[in-house]
Amino acid sequence: MTPRRRGAPGLKVTSLPYEVKVYLNNQVLIPASLVRALGLRNARAVRVTLEYGGEEFSLEARLLRTRYTDSRQFTIPRSVREKYGVVPGAIVKVKKIEPLEED
């Protein structure tokens, strides 16, 4: 018997690129299905390449984890948000995620 899953079914994203909305706290979600597909379960820091407003840029970010799921979030730094005009509610395209540091 398969163990029962808790909570909402989540986003079914298993490959890059994907588009996601920036949260009000300037964080971006990496869905659990994508974390598993890219092997990021033990990653603590990543280099993320994003596209917004026709411009592509990379940043290094610390991954924030939840207690019960494999999903991760990272915060877009203020300097990057101001330079590229990324605001809460904006749709950004995540093009690449590479692990930098693992547990």
N, C-alpha and C positions, 0 to 999 in steps of 0.2 A: 504494500500500500504506500502511495506517495504521501509525504508529509503535507499537511494543509498549509497554504500560504496565508500570511496575514495581510491586511490592509488593501489598498487600491491596487489594481493590476499594473499601473505604471505605463511608461512610454515604451513602445516596442521599437527601439532604435538599436541596431546591431552593427552599423557601419558608419564610417565618416564619408562625406560631410553630413551634418544635420543642422537644422535651424532650431533655435530655442530662444525664449523670451528672457530678458534680464530681469531678475527679481527686484523688488523695491529696495532691498538691502545691497544691491549691486552684485549679487551673486548669480552664478550660472550653474545649472544642474547638468550633471553627467548621469544619465539614467543607469540603473543597475544592469540592464541587459547589455549596454555598451561597455560598462566597466568590466563585466565578465568576458565579453568578446575580445576586448583589447588587453586583457590580463592585468588590469590596474588594481586588483583587490588589495595588494600590499603596498601600493605606491603611496608615498607621503607627499611628494612634490612632483610637478609635471611642467613641461613646456607646452603651452597651448597656442595654436595658430588660429586666429579669428578673422572673420571678414565682416566689415560693417561700413555702409555708405560707399561701397566700391573700393575701399582700402583694406589691405591685408596687413596684419600685424601679429607679432608673437609676444608672449609674456610668460614669465615663470610664476607659478602659483602653488600655494600649499593646498592640498586637498583636505576638505572638511568631511568627516564621515558621520553617519548616523549609527545608532546602536544596533538596529535590527535589519538593515538592508545593505545591499552592496552599492547603492547610489552614492555619489559624491557631489560636492559643490566646491566651487572656488570663487574668490572675490576678484573682480576686475579692479586693479589699483586706481586710485584717484587720478594720478598723472596720466595714465592711459585713457581713462574716461574723458578727461578734459581735452587731451590732444586730439582724440578721434570723435568726440561728441557723443559718446555712448551714454544714454540716459536710461533710468529704470523704465521697463516696459518695451524697450527697443528689442527688435529681433536681430540676433547675431547668428552668423554661420560659423560653426566650429568645424575647422578643416583638418586639424591635425592635433593629436595628443601624444606626447612622448614622456615616459616616466623618467624622472631625474634621480629620485631617491626612494628607496624601498625600506620597509620595516626589517 
